Amino acid sequence: QLQLVESGGGLVQPGGSLRLSCAASGFILDYYDIGWFRQAPEKEREVISCLKASDDSTYYADSVKGRFTISKDNAKNMMSLQMNSLKPEDTAVYYCARGCVREYVEVWGQGTLVTVSS
């Protein structure tokens, strides 16, 4: 069974940090492009970061560039998103994914809520 299981969301104050993790099962994460998406209330799900399997190059949306870092641990078959300098507008449900284009994502994590508020 192909599965991604997320952990690490929660409530954080503006300027704080959180680390999201995502454990893969049923497939080797290193063989695929992997991405993090988020969906804020009343908005569409958007890709915010991607890590390409071919050359480990990364993509970040302008809204998170310089604050978020995507990574993977091949030994643990896990991927992570380190989020620093969080802002209230980062509040959303975050999803890890196998794939970086929403329409072609093959496996989704269950989603984890990140709330940035004082």
QUIZIZI-V364039 format. One record per pair of residues at least 24 apart in sequence whose C-alpha atoms are under 7 Angstrom apart, sorted by the first residue. I is the first residue (numbers start at 1). J is the second residue. Records with the same first field share a line. If there is no record, write none. Layout:
# QUIZIZI-V364039
I: J, J
This chain:
# QUIZIZI-V364039
1: 26
2: 26, 27, 107
3: 107
4: 108, 109
5: 109, 110
6: 109, 110, 111, 112
7: 112
9: 112, 113, 114
10: 113, 114, 115
11: 114, 115, 116
12: 115, 116, 117
13: 116, 117, 118
14: 86, 87, 88, 116, 117, 118
15: 85, 86, 87
16: 84, 85, 86
17: 83, 84, 85, 86
18: 82, 83, 84
19: 80, 81, 82, 83
20: 80, 81, 82
21: 79, 80, 81
22: 78, 79, 80, 96
23: 77, 78, 79
24: 77, 78
28: 77
29: 77
30: 74
32: 98, 99
33: 98, 99, 100
34: 97, 98, 99, 100
35: 96, 97, 98, 99, 100
36: 95, 96, 97
37: 94, 95, 96
38: 92, 93, 94, 95
39: 92, 93, 94
40: 91, 92, 93
41: 92
47: 100
50: 100
86: 116
87: 116
88: 116, 117
90: 116
91: 115, 116
